Amino acid sequence: MALDTQLSELSLLDWRRRIFALYAEIRDAEPEGGWRRWRAERDLLFSEHPQSPLAADDRAAFDGVPYFAYEPSFRVQAEVIPVAEETIELSTSTGEPIRFRRFADAAFALHDASCTLPLYWLEGYGGGVFLPFADATSGRATYGGGRYLLDTVKGADLGMAGERLVLDFNFAYNPSCAYADHWTCPLPPRASRLELPVEAGERVTRIP
């Protein structure tokens, strides 16, 4: 194994350690305070870490990830409803499908609208829960390829409230392919689209 490959893998390991530690910290924090801590750590990782999704030439001009203002009404507790399991290959940004298994739906109310998003399990070693979504802001105020809310194999996990799944759309974030074309990112299918606008979490441009 080449030295540069070894160093890359170790830097990826460090990135994941820091993300796991960050989400463990924010699960125990007051929601908005945890969100501010999450933002600060993401900005630091984006600007300094070797595994930043930003190209090296773009980091000097980076002045922070843009977000909507924190809105408590976008934090919900979702009922997890088992469904007939279905293996599905999600399309990706580079055309290489990734296999998941739809095992349940997350049902919740958002601004008086009844919403459902599929929960996927990564069909790979170790597995992990994956919840991507798109909404009425996608391709406008937010990344057109959709955003991620949970990706537990990489540490993005807001935990449970009893038997309900904590979903806080203020923590929605762009996949790495939003920043550079070489990243392979699974994209939300039609079943993972919400019709209402989710004006929370990471956005494409700053609020004027």
C-alpha positions in Angstrom: 0.0 0.0 0.0 1.4 3.4 -1.0 2.2 5.8 1.8 -0.2 8.5 0.4 -3.0 6.0 0.5 -2.2 5.0 4.1 -2.2 8.7 5.1 -5.4 9.3 3.3 -7.1 6.4 5.1 -5.8 7.6 8.4 -7.1 11.1 7.7 -10.5 9.7 6.8 -10.5 7.7 10.1 -9.8 11.0 11.9 -12.6 12.7 10.1 -15.0 10.0 11.1 -13.9 10.0 14.7 -14.5 13.7 14.9 -18.0 13.4 13.4 -18.9 10.5 15.7 -17.7 12.5 18.7 -19.5 15.7 17.5 -22.9 14.0 17.2 -22.4 12.3 20.6 -21.9 15.7 22.0 -24.9 17.4 20.3 -27.2 14.5 21.3 -26.6 15.5 24.9 -26.9 19.3 24.3 -29.7 21.8 24.2 -30.9 21.7 20.5 -29.9 25.1 19.3 -26.7 25.2 21.3 -25.8 21.8 19.8 -26.6 23.1 16.4 -24.2 26.0 16.9 -21.5 23.7 18.0 -22.2 21.4 15.0 -21.9 24.5 12.7 -18.6 25.6 14.2 -17.0 22.1 14.0 -18.1 21.6 10.4 -16.6 25.0 9.4 -13.3 24.0 11.0 -13.3 20.6 9.3 -14.2 22.2 5.9 -11.4 24.8 6.1 -8.6 22.7 7.6 -9.1 18.9 7.4 -7.4 16.9 4.6 -10.8 15.1 4.0 -12.7 18.3 3.5 -15.1 18.0 0.6 -13.8 21.3 -0.7 -11.0 21.3 -3.2 -7.7 22.5 -1.8 -7.9 25.6 -4.0 -11.3 26.6 -2.6 -10.4 26.5 1.0 -8.6 29.8 1.2 -11.7 31.6 0.2 -14.1 29.6 2.4 -15.8 31.7 5.0 -18.3 29.2 6.4 -21.1 26.9 5.4 -24.4 28.8 4.8 -27.5 27.8 6.8 -31.0 28.9 7.4 -31.6 30.4 10.8 -32.3 27.8 13.5 -36.1 27.1 13.6 -37.3 24.9 16.5 -40.4 23.8 14.6 -38.2 21.8 12.2 -37.2 19.5 15.1 -39.6 16.5 15.3 -39.9 13.1 16.8 -40.9 10.6 14.1 -42.8 7.3 14.6 -40.9 4.4 13.0 -43.3 2.3 11.0 -42.0 -1.1 9.7 -42.7 -1.8 6.1 -42.3 -4.8 3.8 -38.5 -4.8 3.3 -37.3 -3.9 -0.2 -33.8 -3.9 -1.6 -33.1 -0.9 -3.7 -30.1 0.5 -5.5 -30.0 4.3 -5.0 -28.6 6.4 -7.8 -25.5 8.3 -7.1 -23.8 11.5 -8.3 -21.2 9.5 -10.3 -23.6 6.9 -11.7 -22.4 4.0 -9.5 -25.5 2.7 -7.6 -25.3 1.8 -4.0 -27.4 -1.0 -2.5 -29.7 -0.2 0.4 -32.7 -1.9 2.1 -35.8 0.0 2.9 -36.9 -1.3 6.3 -39.2 1.3 7.7 -40.8 4.7 7.3 -40.4 7.7 9.5 -43.8 9.4 10.0 -44.1 12.9 11.5 -45.9 16.2 11.2 -44.1 19.2 9.9 -45.9 22.6 10.0 -49.3 20.8 10.2 -48.5 18.6 7.2 -48.3 14.8 7.6 -45.0 13.6 6.2 -43.3 10.3 5.6 -39.7 9.6 4.7 -38.3 6.1 4.0 -35.5 4.8 6.3 -32.8 2.8 4.4 -30.3 0.4 5.8 -26.9 0.3 4.0 -26.4 -3.2 2.7 -22.7 -3.3 3.3 -20.4 -4.4 6.1 -21.6 -2.9 9.4 -24.7 -1.4 7.8 -26.2 1.9 8.9 -29.4 3.9 8.8 -29.6 6.4 6.0 -32.2 9.1 5.6 -31.8 11.4 2.6 -34.5 13.8 1.4 -35.4 16.4 -1.1 -38.0 19.1 -0.7 -39.5 22.2 -2.4 -36.3 24.2 -1.8 -34.1 21.7 -3.7 -32.5 23.3 -6.7 -33.4 26.7 -5.4 -32.3 27.7 -2.0 -30.8 24.3 -1.3 -28.6 21.8 -3.2 -30.6 20.3 -6.2 -29.4 16.7 -5.4 -31.1 16.7 -2.0 -29.7 16.7 1.5 -28.9 14.2 4.2 -30.4 14.1 7.7 -29.1 10.7 9.1 -26.2 8.7 7.9 -25.2 6.6 10.9 -22.4 4.6 9.3 -20.6 8.0 9.2 -21.7 9.2 12.6 -24.6 11.5 11.6 -27.1 10.3 14.2 -29.4 12.4 16.3 -30.6 9.5 18.5 -34.0 8.4 19.8 -36.6 9.9 22.1 -38.1 6.7 23.6 -39.2 4.7 20.6 -39.3 7.7 18.3 -36.6 8.9 16.0 -35.3 12.4 16.5 -35.3 14.3 13.2 -34.0 17.9 13.3 -34.0 19.4 9.9 -31.8 22.2 11.2 -29.0 19.6 11.0 -29.7 18.8 7.3 -26.5 18.9 5.3 -25.3 18.6 1.7 -23.6 15.5 0.4 -20.0 15.9 -0.5 -20.8 15.9 -4.2 -22.4 19.3 -3.8 -18.8 20.7 -3.5 -16.8 18.5 -5.9 -17.7 16.2 -8.7 -15.4 13.3 -7.8 -17.3 12.4 -4.7 -19.8 9.5 -5.0 -22.9 10.3 -3.1 -26.3 8.4 -3.0 -29.1 10.7 -3.9 -32.7 10.7 -2.5 -35.2 8.8 -4.8 -38.7 10.1 -5.5 -40.1 8.4 -2.4 -37.8 10.6 -0.3 -39.1 13.9 -1.5 -41.2 16.2 0.7 -43.6 18.5 -1.2 -43.3 21.3 1.4 -40.3 23.6 1.6 -37.8 22.7 4.4 -36.2 26.1 5.1 -33.8 24.7 7.7 -30.3 23.3 7.6 -27.6 23.9 5.0 -28.5 26.1 2.1 -26.8 27.0 -1.2 -26.5 30.8 -0.7 -26.4 33.0 2.3 -29.5 35.0 3.4 -28.9 38.6 2.2 
